Amino acid sequence: MRIEVNLLGGPKKARKAGGGLSLPDFSQMFAQVKDPLFIGAIAAVVAAVLFIGTLFTLQQAKLASLESEVTEARAEARRYATLLRQKRQAEGLRDSLVVELQAIREIDGDRYVWPHVMEEVTRALPDYSWLVGIAALPVPRPVMTDSVAPPPPPVRFEVDGRTSEIAAYTRFLRRMAASPWFTDIVEGPATTVVEDEKAMRAFSVTATFQQADSAFMRTVPVIESVQ
C-alpha cells in the first residue's frame, strides 16, 4: 500500500457559506425578467405608492391648516357671542329708558295743560265778562294697535261764563279761535239769566287743547318767574 502526500498544495475547495444572511442580487433578477407586463405592473405599484404617499402628505398638511382655521373660527365665535350679548344688554337698557322717558313725557305733558287753558281763556275773556266754571269733558282713549302705545287722548273742555252784553260774547269767541292753544271751538247756546236782579247773557263754549308751535312759546329764567 502506498501513501502519497501533496506537499505543494493545490487549489482550495470553495467553502460553503456559513452563518448570516445575504441579500439577493436584484439587478440579476431584473435582468432575468423579460415579461413587459410584469415590469409594467411593478412600475404601476411603485407609482401608486408614490401617489398615495404624496396624497397622504398633502392631506395631512390640509388637515393641519383646517384645524388652525377651526381654532380661529371658534375664537371669533366666542368674541362675536360676547358682542351679541353686550348688544342685547344695551338694547334692553335702551328699551327700558325709552319706556321711562315716555312715561316722564306723558306726566310732564299733562302737568301744564290746565295752566295753559286757564291762562288762554282768561286772556280771551273781554271786559264786563266773567267765568263761572271750566270742566273737562270725557274723551275716549285710542285703541292700541300692533303693540304700539297710542298717543294720549286730546284734552276737551267746556267753559261757562256770563257777560253783560252780547258783543262781548262774540269777541270772546273770536279770541278763543285766534289762540294757538285751542282748536275745534264750538259755541253753545246763549241764554238770558237774572242774577242779583240784573239780566245778563249766560254762554258756554267747548274747545280742545293743542300744543302750540314753539314760535308762540316764551321761556323765562326760574328766578325771574319766581319773582
ZIMO-V284192 format. One record per helix or strand of 3 or more residues. SS is the DSSP state (~ for helix, > for strand). FROM is the first residue (numbers start at 1). TO is the last residue. If there is no record, write none. Layout:
SS_FROM_TO + SS_FROM_TO
//
This chain:
~_26_32 + ~_36_111 + ~_113_124 + >_129_137 + >_155_163 + ~_166_178 + >_182_187 + >_191_195 + >_198_209 + ~_214_216 + ~_222_226
//
